[in-house]
Amino acid sequence: MAPNDHPGEQAAQDPIKLIGIRETPLSVDEVFRAVGDDAAGGTALFVGTVRNHDGGAGVDELGYSCHPSAEAEMRRIAEKVVAEYPVRALAAVHRVGDLRVGDLAVVVGVSCPHRGEAFEACRKLIDDLKHEVPIWKHQKFSDGTEEWVGAC
């Protein structure tokens, strides 16, 4: 058996373990558990948090809202990542509603046979989610101004 012929070197049969839009606080542990796989040598996680500034202005709070198709779009993007990389397990959750500075806004995780693949797949997943999923951010700044930012 050649090195890449081992079943653990390939993508899993059904690697998409968790996709969701949540109104409740997100859990890094939930995503980490979802992407656990004995054949994975590398697991990469990305955690996006609400920061206290944007474009030089102080941010006090923000809210996320989404189109009803957002979760289906997340799944479509996950399927593209799974088709491109030897993903053993993948998970992605995004928060909607009102959030405060420090709250988790998005958590994604990918496990693959090797670390390089896991890093690349995780980066592709979060970048495509941010650019293609219809989720909008309403920022409220310290100076009293507000701004809507579209994900796509």
Rosetta constraint file for C-alpha pairs under 8 A:
AtomPair CA 1 CA 5 HARMONIC 5.94 0.50
AtomPair CA 1 CA 6 HARMONIC 7.00 0.50
AtomPair CA 2 CA 6 HARMONIC 7.22 0.50
AtomPair CA 3 CA 9 HARMONIC 7.90 0.50
AtomPair CA 4 CA 9 HARMONIC 5.61 0.50
AtomPair CA 4 CA 10 HARMONIC 7.46 0.50
AtomPair CA 5 CA 9 HARMONIC 6.95 0.50
AtomPair CA 5 CA 10 HARMONIC 7.84 0.50
AtomPair CA 6 CA 10 HARMONIC 7.30 0.50
AtomPair CA 8 CA 12 HARMONIC 7.85 0.50
AtomPair CA 8 CA 39 HARMONIC 4.90 0.50
AtomPair CA 8 CA 40 HARMONIC 7.30 0.50
AtomPair CA 8 CA 113 HARMONIC 6.69 0.50
AtomPair CA 9 CA 39 HARMONIC 7.50 0.50
AtomPair CA 9 CA 86 HARMONIC 7.14 0.50
AtomPair CA 9 CA 113 HARMONIC 5.53 0.50
AtomPair CA 10 CA 86 HARMONIC 5.24 0.50
AtomPair CA 10 CA 87 HARMONIC 7.47 0.50
AtomPair CA 10 CA 88 HARMONIC 7.55 0.50
AtomPair CA 10 CA 113 HARMONIC 7.57 0.50
AtomPair CA 11 CA 15 HARMONIC 7.22 0.50
AtomPair CA 11 CA 82 HARMONIC 7.40 0.50
AtomPair CA 11 CA 85 HARMONIC 7.34 0.50
AtomPair CA 11 CA 86 HARMONIC 4.08 0.50
AtomPair CA 11 CA 87 HARMONIC 4.73 0.50
AtomPair CA 11 CA 88 HARMONIC 5.15 0.50
AtomPair CA 11 CA 112 HARMONIC 7.65 0.50
AtomPair CA 12 CA 86 HARMONIC 7.55 0.50
AtomPair CA 12 CA 87 HARMONIC 6.43 0.50
AtomPair CA 12 CA 88 HARMONIC 4.64 0.50
AtomPair CA 12 CA 89 HARMONIC 7.05 0.50
AtomPair CA 14 CA 89 HARMONIC 7.83 0.50
AtomPair CA 15 CA 82 HARMONIC 7.29 0.50
AtomPair CA 15 CA 87 HARMONIC 6.37 0.50
AtomPair CA 15 CA 88 HARMONIC 5.34 0.50
AtomPair CA 15 CA 89 HARMONIC 4.22 0.50
AtomPair CA 15 CA 90 HARMONIC 5.84 0.50
AtomPair CA 16 CA 78 HARMONIC 7.06 0.50
AtomPair CA 16 CA 79 HARMONIC 7.65 0.50
AtomPair CA 16 CA 82 HARMONIC 7.92 0.50
AtomPair CA 16 CA 89 HARMONIC 5.86 0.50
AtomPair CA 16 CA 90 HARMONIC 4.93 0.50
AtomPair CA 16 CA 91 HARMONIC 6.30 0.50
AtomPair CA 17 CA 34 HARMONIC 6.00 0.50
AtomPair CA 17 CA 35 HARMONIC 7.00 0.50
AtomPair CA 17 CA 89 HARMONIC 6.26 0.50
AtomPair CA 17 CA 90 HARMONIC 5.78 0.50
AtomPair CA 17 CA 91 HARMONIC 5.63 0.50
AtomPair CA 18 CA 31 HARMONIC 7.57 0.50
AtomPair CA 18 CA 34 HARMONIC 6.68 0.50
AtomPair CA 18 CA 90 HARMONIC 6.93 0.50
AtomPair CA 18 CA 91 HARMONIC 4.48 0.50
AtomPair CA 18 CA 92 HARMONIC 6.13 0.50
AtomPair CA 18 CA 93 HARMONIC 7.46 0.50
AtomPair CA 19 CA 71 HARMONIC 7.00 0.50
AtomPair CA 19 CA 74 HARMONIC 6.93 0.50
AtomPair CA 19 CA 75 HARMONIC 6.52 0.50
AtomPair CA 19 CA 91 HARMONIC 5.77 0.50
AtomPair CA 19 CA 92 HARMONIC 4.97 0.50
AtomPair CA 19 CA 93 HARMONIC 5.66 0.50
AtomPair CA 20 CA 71 HARMONIC 6.02 0.50
AtomPair CA 20 CA 74 HARMONIC 7.96 0.50
AtomPair CA 20 CA 92 HARMONIC 6.51 0.50
AtomPair CA 20 CA 93 HARMONIC 4.65 0.50
AtomPair CA 20 CA 94 HARMONIC 6.45 0.50
AtomPair CA 21 CA 70 HARMONIC 7.71 0.50
AtomPair CA 21 CA 71 HARMONIC 6.17 0.50
AtomPair CA 21 CA 93 HARMONIC 5.70 0.50
AtomPair CA 21 CA 94 HARMONIC 4.95 0.50
AtomPair CA 21 CA 95 HARMONIC 5.81 0.50
AtomPair CA 21 CA 96 HARMONIC 6.86 0.50
AtomPair CA 22 CA 26 HARMONIC 7.44 0.50
AtomPair CA 22 CA 93 HARMONIC 7.00 0.50
AtomPair CA 22 CA 94 HARMONIC 6.09 0.50
AtomPair CA 22 CA 95 HARMONIC 4.78 0.50
AtomPair CA 22 CA 96 HARMONIC 5.99 0.50
AtomPair CA 23 CA 95 HARMONIC 5.72 0.50
AtomPair CA 23 CA 96 HARMONIC 5.15 0.50
AtomPair CA 23 CA 97 HARMONIC 5.85 0.50
AtomPair CA 24 CA 95 HARMONIC 6.98 0.50
AtomPair CA 24 CA 96 HARMONIC 7.98 0.50
AtomPair CA 25 CA 95 HARMONIC 7.09 0.50
AtomPair CA 25 CA 103 HARMONIC 7.73 0.50
AtomPair CA 25 CA 104 HARMONIC 7.07 0.50
AtomPair CA 26 CA 93 HARMONIC 7.36 0.50
AtomPair CA 26 CA 94 HARMONIC 7.66 0.50
AtomPair CA 26 CA 95 HARMONIC 6.88 0.50
AtomPair CA 26 CA 104 HARMONIC 6.14 0.50
AtomPair CA 26 CA 105 HARMONIC 7.48 0.50
AtomPair CA 26 CA 106 HARMONIC 7.48 0.50
AtomPair CA 26 CA 107 HARMONIC 7.34 0.50
AtomPair CA 27 CA 31 HARMONIC 6.68 0.50
AtomPair CA 27 CA 107 HARMONIC 7.71 0.50
AtomPair CA 28 CA 32 HARMONIC 6.10 0.50
AtomPair CA 28 CA 47 HARMONIC 7.55 0.50
AtomPair CA 28 CA 107 HARMONIC 6.53 0.50
AtomPair CA 29 CA 33 HARMONIC 6.01 0.50
AtomPair CA 30 CA 34 HARMONIC 6.16 0.50
AtomPair CA 31 CA 35 HARMONIC 6.40 0.50
AtomPair CA 31 CA 91 HARMONIC 5.94 0.50
AtomPair CA 31 CA 92 HARMONIC 7.22 0.50
AtomPair CA 31 CA 93 HARMONIC 7.97 0.50
AtomPair CA 31 CA 107 HARMONIC 7.04 0.50
AtomPair CA 31 CA 108 HARMONIC 6.82 0.50
AtomPair CA 31 CA 109 HARMONIC 6.27 0.50
AtomPair CA 32 CA 36 HARMONIC 6.44 0.50
AtomPair CA 32 CA 45 HARMONIC 7.51 0.50
AtomPair CA 32 CA 109 HARMONIC 6.65 0.50
AtomPair CA 34 CA 89 HARMONIC 7.33 0.50
AtomPair CA 34 CA 90 HARMONIC 7.42 0.50
AtomPair CA 34 CA 91 HARMONIC 6.47 0.50
AtomPair CA 35 CA 43 HARMONIC 7.52 0.50
AtomPair CA 35 CA 88 HARMONIC 7.64 0.50
AtomPair CA 35 CA 89 HARMONIC 4.68 0.50
AtomPair CA 35 CA 90 HARMONIC 5.53 0.50
AtomPair CA 35 CA 91 HARMONIC 6.37 0.50
AtomPair CA 35 CA 109 HARMONIC 6.43 0.50
AtomPair CA 35 CA 110 HARMONIC 6.09 0.50
AtomPair CA 35 CA 111 HARMONIC 5.84 0.50
AtomPair CA 36 CA 40 HARMONIC 7.61 0.50
AtomPair CA 36 CA 43 HARMONIC 7.88 0.50
AtomPair CA 36 CA 89 HARMONIC 6.95 0.50
AtomPair CA 36 CA 111 HARMONIC 7.02 0.50
AtomPair CA 37 CA 88 HARMONIC 6.57 0.50
AtomPair CA 37 CA 89 HARMONIC 6.82 0.50
AtomPair CA 37 CA 111 HARMONIC 7.18 0.50
AtomPair CA 39 CA 88 HARMONIC 7.31 0.50
AtomPair CA 39 CA 112 HARMONIC 7.81 0.50
AtomPair CA 39 CA 113 HARMONIC 6.21 0.50
AtomPair CA 40 CA 88 HARMONIC 6.39 0.50
AtomPair CA 40 CA 111 HARMONIC 5.71 0.50
AtomPair CA 40 CA 112 HARMONIC 4.89 0.50
AtomPair CA 40 CA 113 HARMONIC 4.24 0.50
AtomPair CA 40 CA 114 HARMONIC 6.75 0.50
AtomPair CA 41 CA 111 HARMONIC 7.53 0.50
AtomPair CA 41 CA 112 HARMONIC 6.42 0.50
AtomPair CA 41 CA 113 HARMONIC 4.76 0.50
AtomPair CA 41 CA 114 HARMONIC 4.96 0.50
AtomPair CA 41 CA 115 HARMONIC 6.47 0.50
AtomPair CA 42 CA 111 HARMONIC 5.57 0.50
AtomPair CA 42 CA 112 HARMONIC 5.49 0.50
AtomPair CA 42 CA 113 HARMONIC 6.02 0.50
AtomPair CA 42 CA 114 HARMONIC 4.88 0.50
AtomPair CA 42 CA 115 HARMONIC 4.09 0.50
AtomPair CA 42 CA 116 HARMONIC 7.66 0.50
AtomPair CA 42 CA 117 HARMONIC 7.79 0.50
AtomPair CA 42 CA 118 HARMONIC 5.73 0.50
AtomPair CA 43 CA 109 HARMONIC 7.07 0.50
AtomPair CA 43 CA 110 HARMONIC 5.66 0.50
AtomPair CA 43 CA 111 HARMONIC 4.15 0.50
AtomPair CA 43 CA 112 HARMONIC 6.50 0.50
AtomPair CA 43 CA 115 HARMONIC 6.67 0.50
AtomPair CA 43 CA 118 HARMONIC 5.72 0.50
AtomPair CA 43 CA 119 HARMONIC 7.70 0.50
AtomPair CA 44 CA 109 HARMONIC 5.61 0.50
AtomPair CA 44 CA 110 HARMONIC 5.44 0.50
AtomPair CA 44 CA 111 HARMONIC 6.36 0.50
AtomPair CA 44 CA 115 HARMONIC 7.59 0.50
AtomPair CA 44 CA 118 HARMONIC 5.50 0.50
AtomPair CA 44 CA 119 HARMONIC 5.57 0.50
AtomPair CA 44 CA 122 HARMONIC 6.17 0.50
AtomPair CA 45 CA 107 HARMONIC 7.22 0.50
AtomPair CA 45 CA 108 HARMONIC 5.69 0.50
AtomPair CA 45 CA 109 HARMONIC 4.28 0.50
AtomPair CA 45 CA 110 HARMONIC 6.60 0.50
AtomPair CA 45 CA 122 HARMONIC 6.86 0.50
AtomPair CA 46 CA 106 HARMONIC 7.94 0.50
AtomPair CA 46 CA 107 HARMONIC 5.73 0.50
AtomPair CA 46 CA 108 HARMONIC 5.33 0.50
AtomPair CA 46 CA 109 HARMONIC 6.38 0.50
AtomPair CA 46 CA 122 HARMONIC 7.22 0.50
AtomPair CA 46 CA 126 HARMONIC 7.57 0.50
AtomPair CA 47 CA 104 HARMONIC 6.91 0.50
AtomPair CA 47 CA 105 HARMONIC 7.68 0.50
AtomPair CA 47 CA 106 HARMONIC 5.88 0.50
AtomPair CA 47 CA 107 HARMONIC 4.59 0.50
AtomPair CA 47 CA 108 HARMONIC 6.69 0.50
AtomPair CA 48 CA 104 HARMONIC 5.93 0.50
AtomPair CA 48 CA 105 HARMONIC 5.47 0.50
AtomPair CA 48 CA 106 HARMONIC 4.99 0.50
AtomPair CA 48 CA 107 HARMONIC 6.33 0.50
AtomPair CA 49 CA 101 HARMONIC 7.54 0.50
AtomPair CA 49 CA 102 HARMONIC 5.64 0.50
AtomPair CA 49 CA 103 HARMONIC 5.52 0.50
AtomPair CA 49 CA 104 HARMONIC 4.44 0.50
AtomPair CA 49 CA 105 HARMONIC 5.26 0.50
AtomPair CA 49 CA 106 HARMONIC 7.10 0.50
AtomPair CA 50 CA 62 HARMONIC 7.93 0.50
AtomPair CA 50 CA 99 HARMONIC 7.39 0.50
AtomPair CA 50 CA 100 HARMONIC 6.63 0.50
AtomPair CA 50 CA 101 HARMONIC 4.81 0.50
AtomPair CA 50 CA 102 HARMONIC 5.11 0.50
AtomPair CA 50 CA 103 HARMONIC 5.56 0.50
AtomPair CA 50 CA 104 HARMONIC 6.51 0.50
AtomPair CA 50 CA 105 HARMONIC 6.43 0.50
AtomPair CA 51 CA 59 HARMONIC 7.25 0.50
AtomPair CA 51 CA 101 HARMONIC 5.41 0.50
AtomPair CA 51 CA 102 HARMONIC 6.25 0.50
AtomPair CA 52 CA 58 HARMONIC 5.76 0.50
AtomPair CA 52 CA 59 HARMONIC 4.76 0.50
AtomPair CA 52 CA 60 HARMONIC 6.52 0.50
AtomPair CA 52 CA 101 HARMONIC 5.70 0.50
AtomPair CA 52 CA 102 HARMONIC 7.97 0.50
AtomPair CA 53 CA 57 HARMONIC 5.38 0.50
AtomPair CA 53 CA 58 HARMONIC 4.28 0.50
AtomPair CA 53 CA 59 HARMONIC 4.72 0.50
AtomPair CA 54 CA 58 HARMONIC 6.59 0.50
AtomPair CA 54 CA 59 HARMONIC 6.66 0.50
AtomPair CA 57 CA 141 HARMONIC 6.56 0.50
AtomPair CA 57 CA 142 HARMONIC 7.26 0.50
AtomPair CA 57 CA 143 HARMONIC 7.93 0.50
AtomPair CA 58 CA 141 HARMONIC 5.50 0.50
AtomPair CA 58 CA 142 HARMONIC 5.15 0.50
AtomPair CA 58 CA 143 HARMONIC 7.55 0.50
AtomPair CA 59 CA 101 HARMONIC 7.75 0.50
AtomPair CA 59 CA 139 HARMONIC 6.80 0.50
AtomPair CA 59 CA 140 HARMONIC 5.94 0.50
AtomPair CA 59 CA 141 HARMONIC 4.37 0.50
AtomPair CA 59 CA 142 HARMONIC 5.68 0.50
AtomPair CA 60 CA 100 HARMONIC 7.15 0.50
AtomPair CA 60 CA 101 HARMONIC 6.87 0.50
AtomPair CA 60 CA 139 HARMONIC 7.93 0.50
AtomPair CA 60 CA 140 HARMONIC 5.91 0.50
AtomPair CA 60 CA 141 HARMONIC 5.56 0.50
AtomPair CA 60 CA 142 HARMONIC 5.62 0.50
AtomPair CA 61 CA 98 HARMONIC 7.47 0.50
AtomPair CA 61 CA 99 HARMONIC 6.14 0.50
AtomPair CA 61 CA 100 HARMONIC 4.91 0.50
AtomPair CA 61 CA 101 HARMONIC 6.25 0.50
AtomPair CA 61 CA 139 HARMONIC 6.28 0.50
AtomPair CA 61 CA 140 HARMONIC 5.49 0.50
AtomPair CA 61 CA 141 HARMONIC 7.31 0.50
AtomPair CA 62 CA 98 HARMONIC 5.94 0.50
AtomPair CA 62 CA 99 HARMONIC 5.56 0.50
AtomPair CA 62 CA 100 HARMONIC 6.59 0.50
AtomPair CA 62 CA 137 HARMONIC 6.73 0.50
AtomPair CA 62 CA 138 HARMONIC 5.35 0.50
AtomPair CA 62 CA 139 HARMONIC 4.36 0.50
AtomPair CA 62 CA 140 HARMONIC 5.75 0.50
AtomPair CA 63 CA 96 HARMONIC 6.81 0.50
AtomPair CA 63 CA 97 HARMONIC 5.16 0.50
AtomPair CA 63 CA 98 HARMONIC 4.20 0.50
AtomPair CA 63 CA 99 HARMONIC 5.76 0.50
AtomPair CA 63 CA 137 HARMONIC 5.71 0.50
AtomPair CA 63 CA 138 HARMONIC 5.08 0.50
AtomPair CA 63 CA 139 HARMONIC 6.64 0.50
AtomPair CA 64 CA 95 HARMONIC 7.10 0.50
AtomPair CA 64 CA 96 HARMONIC 4.52 0.50
AtomPair CA 64 CA 97 HARMONIC 5.15 0.50
AtomPair CA 64 CA 98 HARMONIC 6.60 0.50
AtomPair CA 64 CA 99 HARMONIC 7.84 0.50
AtomPair CA 64 CA 135 HARMONIC 6.71 0.50
AtomPair CA 64 CA 136 HARMONIC 5.55 0.50
AtomPair CA 64 CA 137 HARMONIC 4.61 0.50
AtomPair CA 64 CA 138 HARMONIC 6.30 0.50
AtomPair CA 65 CA 96 HARMONIC 5.39 0.50
AtomPair CA 65 CA 97 HARMONIC 6.27 0.50
AtomPair CA 65 CA 135 HARMONIC 5.74 0.50
AtomPair CA 65 CA 136 HARMONIC 5.36 0.50
AtomPair CA 65 CA 137 HARMONIC 6.67 0.50
AtomPair CA 66 CA 70 HARMONIC 6.18 0.50
AtomPair CA 66 CA 96 HARMONIC 7.21 0.50
AtomPair CA 66 CA 134 HARMONIC 5.73 0.50
AtomPair CA 66 CA 135 HARMONIC 4.23 0.50
AtomPair CA 66 CA 136 HARMONIC 6.02 0.50
AtomPair CA 67 CA 134 HARMONIC 5.64 0.50
AtomPair CA 67 CA 135 HARMONIC 6.59 0.50
AtomPair CA 69 CA 73 HARMONIC 6.16 0.50
AtomPair CA 69 CA 134 HARMONIC 7.48 0.50
AtomPair CA 70 CA 74 HARMONIC 6.21 0.50
AtomPair CA 70 CA 133 HARMONIC 5.61 0.50
AtomPair CA 70 CA 134 HARMONIC 5.51 0.50
AtomPair CA 70 CA 135 HARMONIC 6.82 0.50
AtomPair CA 71 CA 75 HARMONIC 6.35 0.50
AtomPair CA 72 CA 76 HARMONIC 6.24 0.50
AtomPair CA 73 CA 77 HARMONIC 6.26 0.50
AtomPair CA 73 CA 132 HARMONIC 7.59 0.50
AtomPair CA 73 CA 133 HARMONIC 5.72 0.50
AtomPair CA 73 CA 134 HARMONIC 7.90 0.50
AtomPair CA 74 CA 78 HARMONIC 6.16 0.50
AtomPair CA 74 CA 92 HARMONIC 7.73 0.50
AtomPair CA 74 CA 129 HARMONIC 6.43 0.50
AtomPair CA 74 CA 133 HARMONIC 6.34 0.50
AtomPair CA 75 CA 79 HARMONIC 6.11 0.50
AtomPair CA 76 CA 80 HARMONIC 6.44 0.50
AtomPair CA 77 CA 81 HARMONIC 6.38 0.50
AtomPair CA 77 CA 125 HARMONIC 6.95 0.50
AtomPair CA 77 CA 128 HARMONIC 6.79 0.50
AtomPair CA 77 CA 129 HARMONIC 6.87 0.50
AtomPair CA 78 CA 82 HARMONIC 6.17 0.50
AtomPair CA 78 CA 90 HARMONIC 7.46 0.50
AtomPair CA 78 CA 125 HARMONIC 6.62 0.50
AtomPair CA 79 CA 83 HARMONIC 6.15 0.50
AtomPair CA 80 CA 84 HARMONIC 6.32 0.50
AtomPair CA 81 CA 85 HARMONIC 6.10 0.50
AtomPair CA 81 CA 87 HARMONIC 7.89 0.50
AtomPair CA 81 CA 121 HARMONIC 6.29 0.50
AtomPair CA 81 CA 124 HARMONIC 6.96 0.50
AtomPair CA 81 CA 125 HARMONIC 6.40 0.50
AtomPair CA 82 CA 86 HARMONIC 6.68 0.50
AtomPair CA 82 CA 87 HARMONIC 5.54 0.50
AtomPair CA 85 CA 112 HARMONIC 7.96 0.50
AtomPair CA 85 CA 117 HARMONIC 6.72 0.50
AtomPair CA 85 CA 121 HARMONIC 6.34 0.50
AtomPair CA 86 CA 112 HARMONIC 5.95 0.50
AtomPair CA 86 CA 113 HARMONIC 7.17 0.50
AtomPair CA 86 CA 117 HARMONIC 7.38 0.50
AtomPair CA 87 CA 110 HARMONIC 6.84 0.50
AtomPair CA 87 CA 111 HARMONIC 5.99 0.50
AtomPair CA 87 CA 112 HARMONIC 4.77 0.50
AtomPair CA 87 CA 113 HARMONIC 7.59 0.50
AtomPair CA 87 CA 118 HARMONIC 7.58 0.50
AtomPair CA 87 CA 121 HARMONIC 7.74 0.50
AtomPair CA 88 CA 110 HARMONIC 7.62 0.50
AtomPair CA 88 CA 111 HARMONIC 5.51 0.50
AtomPair CA 88 CA 112 HARMONIC 5.14 0.50
AtomPair CA 88 CA 113 HARMONIC 7.20 0.50
AtomPair CA 89 CA 110 HARMONIC 5.78 0.50
AtomPair CA 89 CA 111 HARMONIC 5.26 0.50
AtomPair CA 89 CA 112 HARMONIC 7.19 0.50
AtomPair CA 90 CA 108 HARMONIC 7.63 0.50
AtomPair CA 90 CA 109 HARMONIC 5.69 0.50
AtomPair CA 90 CA 110 HARMONIC 4.48 0.50
AtomPair CA 90 CA 111 HARMONIC 6.52 0.50
AtomPair CA 91 CA 108 HARMONIC 5.55 0.50
AtomPair CA 91 CA 109 HARMONIC 5.23 0.50
AtomPair CA 91 CA 110 HARMONIC 6.58 0.50
AtomPair CA 92 CA 106 HARMONIC 7.47 0.50
AtomPair CA 92 CA 107 HARMONIC 5.82 0.50
AtomPair CA 92 CA 108 HARMONIC 4.21 0.50
AtomPair CA 92 CA 109 HARMONIC 6.47 0.50
AtomPair CA 93 CA 106 HARMONIC 5.77 0.50
AtomPair CA 93 CA 107 HARMONIC 5.50 0.50
AtomPair CA 93 CA 108 HARMONIC 6.42 0.50
AtomPair CA 94 CA 105 HARMONIC 5.87 0.50
AtomPair CA 94 CA 106 HARMONIC 4.35 0.50
AtomPair CA 94 CA 107 HARMONIC 6.59 0.50
AtomPair CA 95 CA 104 HARMONIC 7.46 0.50
AtomPair CA 95 CA 105 HARMONIC 5.10 0.50
AtomPair CA 95 CA 106 HARMONIC 6.15 0.50
AtomPair CA 96 CA 105 HARMONIC 7.70 0.50
AtomPair CA 99 CA 103 HARMONIC 6.10 0.50
AtomPair CA 99 CA 105 HARMONIC 7.78 0.50
AtomPair CA 108 CA 122 HARMONIC 7.12 0.50
AtomPair CA 108 CA 125 HARMONIC 7.61 0.50
AtomPair CA 108 CA 126 HARMONIC 6.89 0.50
AtomPair CA 109 CA 122 HARMONIC 6.25 0.50
AtomPair CA 110 CA 118 HARMONIC 5.81 0.50
AtomPair CA 110 CA 119 HARMONIC 7.94 0.50
AtomPair CA 110 CA 121 HARMONIC 6.70 0.50
AtomPair CA 110 CA 122 HARMONIC 5.56 0.50
AtomPair CA 111 CA 118 HARMONIC 5.47 0.50
AtomPair CA 112 CA 117 HARMONIC 6.09 0.50
AtomPair CA 112 CA 118 HARMONIC 5.08 0.50
AtomPair CA 113 CA 117 HARMONIC 7.44 0.50
AtomPair CA 113 CA 118 HARMONIC 7.71 0.50
AtomPair CA 114 CA 118 HARMONIC 6.43 0.50
AtomPair CA 115 CA 119 HARMONIC 6.14 0.50
AtomPair CA 116 CA 120 HARMONIC 6.20 0.50
AtomPair CA 117 CA 121 HARMONIC 5.93 0.50
AtomPair CA 118 CA 122 HARMONIC 5.98 0.50
AtomPair CA 119 CA 123 HARMONIC 6.13 0.50
AtomPair CA 120 CA 124 HARMONIC 6.16 0.50
AtomPair CA 121 CA 125 HARMONIC 6.06 0.50
AtomPair CA 122 CA 126 HARMONIC 6.30 0.50
AtomPair CA 123 CA 127 HARMONIC 5.97 0.50
AtomPair CA 124 CA 128 HARMONIC 5.94 0.50
AtomPair CA 125 CA 129 HARMONIC 6.06 0.50
AtomPair CA 126 CA 130 HARMONIC 6.14 0.50
AtomPair CA 127 CA 131 HARMONIC 6.32 0.50
AtomPair CA 128 CA 132 HARMONIC 5.72 0.50
AtomPair CA 128 CA 133 HARMONIC 7.74 0.50
AtomPair CA 129 CA 133 HARMONIC 5.31 0.50
AtomPair CA 130 CA 151 HARMONIC 5.52 0.50
AtomPair CA 130 CA 152 HARMONIC 7.48 0.50
AtomPair CA 131 CA 151 HARMONIC 5.37 0.50
AtomPair CA 131 CA 152 HARMONIC 5.19 0.50
AtomPair CA 132 CA 151 HARMONIC 6.53 0.50
AtomPair CA 132 CA 152 HARMONIC 5.18 0.50
AtomPair CA 133 CA 151 HARMONIC 6.36 0.50
AtomPair CA 133 CA 152 HARMONIC 6.46 0.50
AtomPair CA 134 CA 150 HARMONIC 7.39 0.50
AtomPair CA 134 CA 151 HARMONIC 5.88 0.50
AtomPair CA 134 CA 152 HARMONIC 5.94 0.50
AtomPair CA 135 CA 150 HARMONIC 6.57 0.50
AtomPair CA 135 CA 151 HARMONIC 5.47 0.50
AtomPair CA 135 CA 152 HARMONIC 7.66 0.50
AtomPair CA 136 CA 148 HARMONIC 6.89 0.50
AtomPair CA 136 CA 149 HARMONIC 5.71 0.50
AtomPair CA 136 CA 150 HARMONIC 4.56 0.50
AtomPair CA 136 CA 151 HARMONIC 5.70 0.50
AtomPair CA 137 CA 148 HARMONIC 5.61 0.50
AtomPair CA 137 CA 149 HARMONIC 5.01 0.50
AtomPair CA 137 CA 150 HARMONIC 6.39 0.50
AtomPair CA 137 CA 151 HARMONIC 7.77 0.50
AtomPair CA 138 CA 146 HARMONIC 7.06 0.50
AtomPair CA 138 CA 147 HARMONIC 5.70 0.50
AtomPair CA 138 CA 148 HARMONIC 4.44 0.50
AtomPair CA 138 CA 149 HARMONIC 6.35 0.50
AtomPair CA 139 CA 146 HARMONIC 5.54 0.50
AtomPair CA 139 CA 147 HARMONIC 5.20 0.50
AtomPair CA 139 CA 148 HARMONIC 6.30 0.50
AtomPair CA 139 CA 149 HARMONIC 7.77 0.50
AtomPair CA 140 CA 144 HARMONIC 6.83 0.50
AtomPair CA 140 CA 145 HARMONIC 6.20 0.50
AtomPair CA 140 CA 146 HARMONIC 4.58 0.50
AtomPair CA 140 CA 147 HARMONIC 6.73 0.50
AtomPair CA 141 CA 145 HARMONIC 5.39 0.50
AtomPair CA 141 CA 146 HARMONIC 5.88 0.50
